[in-house]
Amino acid sequence: MSTQGKGTQTILIVDSETDFLDWARQQLKASGVRVITETNPSAAFKIFCLEKPDLVIAEMHLRPEGGLDLLAKIRADSSNAMVIIMSAFGTTQAVIESMKLGAFDFLRKESLPFTLKVVVDTALKASAELRAAATEKPSLTVEQYRDDIVGQSEAMQSVFKMVGRVAMSDVPVLVTGESGSGKELVARAIHNYSERSKNPLLAINCAAIPENLLESELFGHEKGSFTGAATQRIGRFEQCNGGTLFLDEIGEMPLAVQSKLLRVLQEGEFSRVGGNATIRSNVRIVAATNRNLEQCIVTKEFREDLYYRLNVVGIHLPPLRARVEDIRLLAEYFLSRLANQQHRPLLQLSSEAVKVLEAYPWPGNVRELQNTLRRACVLASSDVLLPKDLPLGQGSSASEISDAFVAPMTALTIEEASHALFLALTREDGDRELLPWIEEDFTRRAMDLTGGNQVKASALLGITRATLRKRLERLGAPRSSVQE
């Protein structure tokens, strides 16, 4: 079992069974680790207040106070305390209540020979990260970024400069970039820094409105112009007079509507659907797309003349994976904003969590990062976000996560290896029972690694030789491979 950080790390184990405490002390014996045991929960809390151990492991069914009561007292004293609750009877209610109170994990005692060292190693690593993060300060606050566009990378500095150059003009702007990269934020910044900032900025998603309604949405319609047109409707071009109209997903606009939009850009005038009156409107157009419009021109999906009208000035937003140096700034910004919105303490990022965020490829870009941090704030059990709190790659296949995120096997920590194994087992074979499979596989591997020596294999697995012999018999291991 490895230890993190400098100096000795302290583990406090609380259980009414002295035999179990002796076993646990032996299991967790390691260089740089100090183990304290206690049978009385009240005395254990006093030890916690005095020693401030890196990790507390407590039996749920203690007397006179239960393990959950001890957990609540410890977390009230220290919101970042690392506590593992264990029980031989892990009911659904007990597990949920433990996690609700802020436990790092809940372990069934029957699985401790296989899980205790791994979970404790992970918890000690997390504890070291929490202590290190306590001395770090966020790089920025919400107030430093008025327009929600965060970035200090060279690529984003170029975007900011372009926004500044085009803001005071009225020329159309075409913003390109992958989905979730922040194209609407660029449009808002252009509007906010322009002379139109006191007038409306309206946005419309061309891909979200059916073709037969998009023309009416943009230009309005007269009463009775089509079935369902019970009243006159004022379109976005009229509503937005003097302001900025943001046309998102412009590449999805039907060709018929493209023709009418082109006339507005050329002449500055249009007619409502079913109307004859010519209406003039002073609107600036900012359009955005994640499609290659030049390719759409070749396939006749987009008008070439409209493309050149929209693309007077083009601004390309780089994907998040191309500006890794902005990831920490963005994460701290989102955490600061979430704290303000939810009226909760500001969560910090541990240095290990930052490394995890920077190593991930972010196929969903800034939007995915924001959603990841929102989920992390719900899952976190302390005031500092750790790697375990970051639900990366949800919805991706195990192979995609492995290729894009998991480090080479030689560089994996125990926590990462366990996570990769869990993903592989649960996603590749949903019918497999995890613990029986792990018990069998690890037992056979231990025997192979030790050349069939039961003494060495049982020590490696953290079980007695008698338990190993019974397990081998149950698994049907050949007697010839079981050396005394």
C-alpha positions in Angstrom: 0.0 0.0 0.0 1.5 3.3 -1.1 1.3 6.5 0.9 1.0 10.0 -0.5 2.7 13.2 0.6 5.6 13.6 3.1 5.7 12.3 6.7 3.5 9.8 8.4 -0.2 9.4 7.7 -2.5 8.3 10.5 -5.4 5.9 10.3 -8.0 5.6 13.2 -10.0 2.4 13.2 -13.0 2.1 15.4 -14.7 -1.3 16.0 -16.0 -3.1 19.0 -14.3 -6.4 18.0 -10.6 -6.4 19.2 -9.9 -9.4 17.0 -10.9 -7.4 13.9 -8.8 -4.4 15.1 -5.8 -6.7 15.3 -6.4 -8.1 11.8 -7.0 -4.6 10.3 -3.8 -3.3 11.9 -1.8 -6.1 10.4 -3.5 -5.5 7.0 -2.7 -1.8 7.0 0.8 -2.0 8.4 3.1 -0.1 6.0 6.0 2.3 6.0 4.8 5.8 6.7 1.4 4.7 8.1 0.5 4.9 11.7 -2.6 2.9 12.9 -4.6 3.8 16.0 -7.4 1.6 17.2 -10.3 2.2 19.5 -13.5 0.4 20.6 -15.4 3.2 22.1 -17.0 5.8 19.7 -16.8 8.7 22.3 -13.1 8.0 22.9 -12.6 7.7 19.2 -14.0 11.2 18.6 -11.7 12.7 21.3 -8.8 11.0 19.5 -10.0 12.5 16.2 -10.1 16.0 17.6 -6.6 15.6 19.1 -4.8 13.7 16.4 -6.7 14.9 13.2 -6.0 11.6 11.5 -5.8 11.3 7.7 -8.5 8.6 7.6 -11.1 7.2 10.0 -12.5 3.7 9.5 -15.6 3.0 11.6 -17.9 0.1 12.1 -21.5 1.1 11.6 -22.9 -0.8 14.6 -21.0 0.7 17.5 -22.2 1.2 21.0 -23.4 3.3 22.7 -23.2 5.6 19.6 -23.5 4.2 16.1 -20.9 4.7 13.4 -23.2 7.1 11.5 -23.4 9.2 14.7 -19.6 9.3 14.8 -19.5 10.1 11.2 -21.8 13.1 11.6 -19.8 14.4 14.6 -16.5 14.1 12.7 -17.9 15.8 9.6 -19.4 18.6 11.7 -16.0 19.2 13.2 -14.1 18.9 9.9 -16.0 19.1 6.6 -13.1 17.5 4.7 -12.5 14.5 7.0 -12.1 11.2 5.3 -14.3 8.5 6.8 -15.0 5.0 5.7 -18.0 3.2 7.2 -18.0 -0.6 7.2 -20.6 -3.2 8.2 -21.4 -6.8 7.9 -24.9 -5.9 7.1 -24.9 -3.2 4.4 -28.5 -2.4 3.8 -29.5 0.0 1.0 -30.6 2.6 3.6 -27.3 2.3 5.5 -25.2 2.9 2.3 -27.3 5.9 1.2 -27.3 7.4 4.6 -23.6 7.0 5.0 -22.9 8.7 1.6 -25.4 11.4 2.4 -23.5 12.3 5.6 -20.3 12.6 3.6 -18.6 9.2 4.0 -15.7 8.5 1.5 -16.9 5.0 1.0 -19.0 2.2 2.5 -17.5 -1.3 2.7 -19.0 -4.7 3.5 -16.9 -6.6 6.0 -17.0 -9.8 4.0 -15.2 -8.0 1.1 -12.5 -6.4 3.2 -9.8 -8.9 2.4 -10.1 -7.8 -1.2 -11.1 -4.2 -0.9 -9.6 -2.7 2.3 -6.1 -2.0 1.1 -7.2 -0.6 -2.3 -9.8 1.7 -0.8 -7.6 2.8 2.1 -4.7 3.6 -0.3 -7.2 5.7 -2.4 -8.5 7.4 0.7 -5.0 8.3 1.9 -4.1 9.6 -1.5 -7.2 11.8 -1.5 -6.5 13.0 2.1 -3.0 14.1 1.0 -4.5 15.9 -2.0 -7.0 17.7 0.3 -4.2 18.9 2.6 -2.2 20.1 -0.3 -5.2 21.8 -1.9 -5.9 23.7 1.4 -2.9 25.9 0.7 -3.8 26.7 -2.9 -6.0 29.6 -4.0 -8.1 29.8 -7.1 -6.6 31.8 -10.0 -9.7 34.0 -10.6 -13.2 34.9 -9.5 -16.5 35.3 -11.4 -16.1 39.1 -11.4 -13.0 38.9 -13.6 -14.9 37.6 -16.5 -17.9 39.7 -17.5 -18.9 37.9 -20.6 -18.4 34.2 -19.5 -15.5 33.8 -22.1 -12.6 32.6 -20.1 -9.1 32.0 -21.5 -5.5 33.0 -21.4 -4.2 30.8 -24.2 -2.8 32.3 -27.3 -5.7 30.9 -29.3 -8.3 32.6 -27.1 -6.4 35.8 -27.0 -6.7 35.9 -30.8 -10.4 35.4 -30.5 -10.7 38.3 -28.0 -8.7 40.6 -30.3 -11.0 39.8 -33.2 -14.1 40.4 -31.1 -12.7 43.8 -30.2 -11.9 44.7 -33.8 -15.4 43.8 -35.2 -17.6 44.9 -32.2 -17.9 48.5 -33.3 -18.8 47.8 -36.9 -22.1 46.4 -38.3 -20.7 43.8 -40.7 -22.0 40.2 -40.4 -19.8 37.8 -38.5 -19.6 34.0 -38.9 -18.5 32.1 -35.8 -17.3 28.6 -36.4 -16.2 25.8 -34.0 -17.2 22.5 -32.6 -20.4 22.0 -30.6 -20.0 23.2 -27.1 -17.0 25.5 -27.7 -18.8 28.7 -26.8 -20.0 30.2 -30.1 -23.0 31.9 -28.6 -20.8 33.5 -25.9 -18.7 35.1 -28.7 -21.9 36.5 -30.3 -22.9 38.0 -26.9 -19.5 39.5 -26.5 -19.7 41.1 -29.9 -23.1 42.6 -29.1 -22.1 43.7 -25.6 -19.1 45.7 -26.8 -21.0 47.2 -29.7 -23.0 50.4 -30.0 -26.1 48.2 -30.2 -25.6 46.9 -26.6 -28.6 48.8 -25.2 -30.8 47.2 -27.8 -32.0 43.6 -27.9 -29.8 40.5 -28.6 -32.1 37.7 -29.8 -30.9 34.2 -30.5 -32.6 31.5 -32.7 -31.5 28.0 -33.3 -32.1 27.2 -36.9 -31.9 23.4 -36.3 -34.5 23.4 -33.6 -37.4 24.9 -35.5 -39.3 23.0 -38.3 -38.8 24.3 -41.8 -42.4 25.4 -42.2 -42.2 27.5 -39.0 -38.7 29.0 -39.3 -39.6 31.6 -41.9 -42.5 32.8 -39.7 -40.2 32.8 -36.7 -37.7 35.1 -38.5 -39.9 37.3 -40.5 -43.4 37.0 -38.9 -46.7 36.3 -40.6 -50.1 37.9 -41.3 -53.3 36.7 -39.8 -54.8 33.9 -42.0 -51.6 33.4 -44.0 -51.6 29.7 -43.3 -53.5 27.1 -41.2 -53.2 28.0 -37.6 -52.2 31.7 -38.2 -55.0 33.0 -36.0 -53.3 36.4 -35.3 -50.6 38.5 -36.8 -47.1 37.6 -35.6 -44.1 39.9 -35.4 -40.9 38.1 -36.3 -37.4 38.3 -34.8 -36.1 40.8 -37.4 -38.8 43.3 -36.3 -38.4 42.5 -32.6 -34.6 42.9 -32.9 -34.6 46.3 -34.8 -31.5 48.2 -33.8 -30.0 45.2 -32.1 -28.2 41.9 -32.9 -29.7 38.7 -34.2 -27.8 35.5 -33.5 -28.5 32.7 -35.9 -27.2 29.5 -34.4 -26.7 26.4 -36.5 -27.0 28.4 -39.7 -25.9 25.4 -41.7 -29.2 23.7 -40.9 -31.3 26.5 -42.4 -33.5 25.3 -45.4 -32.6 26.7 -48.8 -35.9 28.5 -49.2 -35.3 30.4 -46.0 -31.7 31.1 -47.0 -33.0 32.9 -50.1 -35.1 35.3 -48.0 -32.3 35.8 -45.5 -30.0 36.8 -48.4 -32.4 39.5 -49.5 -32.5 40.9 -46.0 -28.7 41.1 -45.9 -28.6 42.7 -49.4 -31.5 45.1 -49.2 -32.2 45.5 -45.5 -35.9 44.7 -46.1 -38.4 41.8 -46.1 -42.1 40.9 -46.0 -44.0 38.9 -43.5 -45.3 35.5 -44.5 -48.6 36.1 -46.4 -48.1 39.9 -46.4 -47.3 42.4 -49.2 -45.9 45.3 -47.1 -42.2 45.8 -47.3 -40.6 46.2 -43.8 -37.2 47.6 -43.2 -35.1 46.5 -40.2 -31.7 47.6 -38.9 -30.4 44.3 -37.6 -26.8 43.0 -37.3 -26.4 39.4 -38.0 -24.0 37.1 -36.2 -24.2 33.5 -37.4 -22.6 30.3 -36.0 -22.1 26.8 -37.2 -20.2 23.6 -36.4 -20.5 22.4 -40.0 -18.1 23.0 -42.9 -20.2 25.4 -45.0 -17.8 25.3 -47.9 -18.4 21.6 -48.1 -22.2 22.3 -47.8 -21.9 24.6 -50.8 -20.4 21.8 -52.9 -23.2 19.4 -51.9 -25.8 22.2 -52.7 -27.0 22.3 -49.0 -25.9 25.9 -48.6 -26.1 28.9 -50.9 -22.6 30.2 -51.9 -23.8 33.8 -52.2 -25.3 33.7 -48.7 -22.1 32.2 -47.3 -20.0 35.1 -48.6 -22.6 37.6 -47.2 -22.4 36.0 -43.7 -18.7 35.4 -43.7 -17.5 39.0 -44.0 -15.6 38.4 -40.8 -14.9 34.9 -39.6 -14.0 33.9 -36.0 -13.0 30.4 -35.3 -13.2 29.0 -31.8 -10.6 26.3 -31.0 -11.8 23.1 -29.3 -11.0 22.8 -25.6 -8.4 20.1 -26.2 -6.4 22.6 -28.2 -6.2 25.0 -25.3 -5.3 22.9 -22.3 -3.8 25.8 -20.5 -7.3 27.3 -20.2 -8.9 24.2 -18.5 -8.0 25.1 -15.0 -9.1 28.7 -15.4 -12.4 27.6 -16.9 -13.0 25.0 -14.1 -12.3 27.5 -11.4 -14.6 30.0 -13.1 -17.5 27.5 -13.3 -16.9 26.4 -9.7 -17.0 30.1 -8.6 -20.2 30.7 -10.5 -21.9 27.6 -9.2 -21.0 28.6 -5.6 -22.6 32.0 -6.2 -25.7 30.5 -7.8 -26.2 27.8 -5.2 -25.2 29.9 -2.2 -22.7 27.3 -1.1 -19.0 27.4 -0.2 -16.6 27.6 -3.1 -15.1 24.2 -4.0 -11.5 24.0 -4.8 -9.7 21.7 -7.3 -6.9 19.4 -6.1 -3.8 19.3 -8.1 -4.5 15.7 -9.1 -8.0 16.7 -10.2 -6.5 19.4 -12.4 -4.2 16.8 -14.0 -7.2 14.6 -14.7 -9.2 17.4 -16.3 -6.2 18.4 -18.5 -5.6 14.8 -19.6 -9.2 14.3 -20.8 -9.9 15.1 -24.5 -13.3 16.9 -23.9 -15.3 15.8 -27.0 -18.1 18.1 -25.7 -15.8 21.0 -25.2 -16.5 23.8 -22.7 -20.2 22.7 -22.3 -19.0 19.2 -21.2 -16.6 20.7 -18.7 -19.3 22.8 -17.2 -21.7 19.9 -16.9 -18.9 17.7 -15.5 -18.2 20.2 -12.7 -21.9 20.6 -12.0 -22.2 16.9 -11.4 -18.9 16.9 -9.4 -20.3 19.5 -7.0 -23.2 17.1 -6.3 -21.0 14.1 -5.8 -18.2 15.7 -3.8 -17.9 14.7 -0.2 -15.5 17.5 0.8 -14.7 21.1 0.0 -12.0 20.0 -2.5 -12.8 18.2 -5.7 -10.7 15.0 -6.1 -10.3 12.8 -9.2 -12.9 10.4 -7.8 -15.5 13.2 -7.9 -15.1 13.9 -11.6 -17.6 11.8 -13.7 -15.7 12.0 -17.0 -16.8 10.4 -20.2 -20.3 9.5 -19.1 -22.0 7.8 -22.0 -18.7 6.9 -23.7 -17.6 3.3 -24.4 -15.0 1.7 -22.2 -12.6 1.6 -25.2 -13.1 5.4 -25.8 -12.4 6.2 -22.2 -9.4 3.9 -22.2 -7.9 5.4 -25.3 -8.6 9.0 -24.5 -8.1 9.2 -20.8 -6.5 6.2 -19.0 -2.8 6.4 -18.7 -0.5 3.6 -19.9 -0.6 0.6 -17.7 2.9 1.2 -16.3 1.8 4.6 -15.0 -1.6 3.6 -13.5 -2.2 4.1 -9.8 -4.1 1.5 -7.9 -7.2 3.7 -8.0 -7.0 4.1 -11.8 -6.3 0.4 -12.4 -9.3 -0.5 -10.2 -11.5 2.0 -12.1 -10.4 0.7 -15.5 -11.1 -2.9 -14.4 -14.5 -1.9 -13.1 -15.4 -0.2 -16.4 -14.2 -3.2 -18.4 -16.2 -5.7 -16.3 -19.4 -3.7 -16.1 -19.5 -2.6 -19.7 -18.2 -5.6 -21.6 -20.3 -8.2 -19.7 -23.3 -6.9 -17.9 -24.3 -10.4 -16.6 -21.0 -11.0 -14.8 -21.0 -11.0 -11.0 -18.1 -8.8 -10.1 -16.9 -10.0 -6.7 -16.9 -13.7 -7.4 -15.1 -13.1 -10.7 -12.4 -10.9 -9.0 -12.0 -13.4 -6.2 -11.4 -16.3 -8.6 -9.2 -14.3 -11.0 -7.0 -12.7 -8.3 -6.6 -16.0 -6.5 -5.4 -17.7 -9.6 -3.1 -14.8 -10.4 -1.6 -14.9 -6.9 -0.9 -18.6 -7.2 0.7 -18.1 -10.6 2.8 -15.1 -9.3 4.1 -17.1 -6.3 4.7 -20.3 -8.2 1.9 -22.1 -6.4 3.2 -21.3 -2.9 0.2 -21.1 -0.6 2.0 -19.3 2.1 3.1 -16.5 -0.2 -0.1 -16.4 -2.1 -2.3 -16.1 1.0 0.0 -13.3 2.3 -0.3 -11.5 -1.1 -4.2 -11.8 -1.0 -4.4 -10.8 2.7 -6.2 -14.0 3.8 -5.2 -16.9 5.9 -3.7 -20.1 4.4 -6.7 -22.1 5.5 -9.0 -19.7 3.7 -6.9 -19.9 0.6 -6.9 -23.7 0.7 -10.7 -23.8 1.0 -11.1 -21.3 -1.9 -8.8 -23.3 -4.1 -10.8 -26.4 -3.4 -14.0 -24.6 -4.2 -12.5 -23.3 -7.5 -11.4 -26.8 -8.4 -7.6 -25.9 -8.6 -5.4 -28.9 -9.4 -3.7 -30.3 -6.3 -0.4 -30.4 -8.2 -0.4 -26.6 -8.4 -1.0 -26.2 -4.7 2.5 -26.3 -3.1 2.9 -26.4 0.6 
